Amino acid sequence: MLSVVEFVRDARGVLREGWYGVNYNSKISPTMRDNPSFKSAVESEIILRDFEAPVNLGENYIQRLTSYLQVEPSL
């Protein structure tokens, strides 16, 4: 079950941003990072508790997963 996080300070997990109805053309954008869709507003944004992305979302979509690792020193 996905949960909504209202404040960034409460976020614990992986930010998943999604864009839908994307047509990939390798001549226009040789890598996914160059895809013009990333320059438009995100259509979906959720916090995942782990790196398991939702399944059966459809076709022709792209997603970006962002997370930070905080390492605490051992005693």
Backbone torsions as a table, in degrees:
resi	resn	phi	psi	omega
1	MET	NA	132.4	179.7
2	LEU	-86.5	143.6	177.7
3	SER	-122.6	149.6	-178.3
4	VAL	-93.2	137.4	177.5
5	VAL	-113.5	121.6	-177.3
6	GLU	-82.7	-35.3	-175.2
7	PHE	-120.3	137.8	-177.7
8	VAL	-58.6	-36.2	-179.2
9	ARG	-62.6	-20.3	179.6
10	ASP	-92.3	-4.5	-175.6
11	ALA	-72.5	131.6	174.7
12	ARG	-141.8	101.5	-179.5
13	GLY	151.3	-148.1	-174.7
14	VAL	-118.7	125.3	176.3
15	LEU	-77.6	124.6	177.3
16	ARG	-113.9	118.0	176.3
17	GLU	-109.1	139.2	-177.0
18	GLY	-132.9	146.3	173.9
19	TRP	-128.8	138.2	-172.8
20	TYR	-119.9	158.2	-179.2
21	GLY	68.4	34.8	-176.7
22	VAL	-91.3	128.3	174.0
23	ASN	-102.0	118.2	-177.6
24	TYR	-89.7	125.1	177.5
25	ASN	-126.8	108.3	-175.1
26	SER	-66.9	-17.3	177.3
27	LYS	-76.5	-32.3	179.1
28	ILE	-82.7	-44.0	-179.3
29	SER	-133.7	100.7	-176.0
30	PRO	-63.7	-23.9	175.7
31	THR	-126.2	160.5	179.7
32	MET	-64.2	-30.6	178.4
33	ARG	-63.2	-26.3	179.4
34	ASP	-85.9	-4.0	-177.0
35	ASN	-62.1	129.9	-179.3
36	PRO	-59.0	-22.6	-179.7
37	SER	-60.6	-32.6	179.7
38	PHE	-65.6	-19.5	179.3
39	LYS	-84.8	-14.3	178.9
40	SER	-89.9	169.2	-179.5
41	ALA	-63.7	142.4	178.7
42	VAL	-67.3	142.3	-178.3
43	GLU	-96.8	-22.2	-178.4
44	SER	-147.0	137.0	-179.4
45	GLU	-145.8	118.5	179.1
46	ILE	-139.1	161.3	174.6
47	ILE	-104.4	119.3	176.3
48	LEU	-91.8	144.1	179.4
49	ARG	-81.7	-13.8	177.1
50	ASP	-149.7	-173.1	-176.9
51	PHE	-87.5	17.1	177.3
52	GLU	-87.7	109.0	178.6
53	ALA	-77.4	151.2	177.7
54	PRO	-58.7	150.7	-179.9
55	VAL	-106.5	163.6	177.5
56	ASN	57.0	44.6	178.3
57	LEU	-81.0	-19.4	-177.2
58	GLY	123.1	-159.4	-179.0
59	GLU	-121.2	163.9	176.0
60	ASN	58.4	52.4	174.7
61	TYR	-131.0	158.8	173.1
62	ILE	-127.7	154.2	179.0
63	GLN	-139.7	153.3	176.0
64	ARG	-127.0	127.0	178.5
65	LEU	-107.1	130.5	-178.7
66	THR	-132.3	133.9	177.3
67	SER	-152.9	164.8	177.8
68	TYR	-126.8	144.8	178.9
69	LEU	-110.9	122.2	176.2
70	GLN	-109.6	116.7	-178.4
71	VAL	-99.9	127.9	178.0
72	GLU	-100.3	137.1	-179.0
73	PRO	-65.8	143.8	177.7
74	SER	-79.7	151.4	-178.6
75	LEU	-85.2	NA	NA
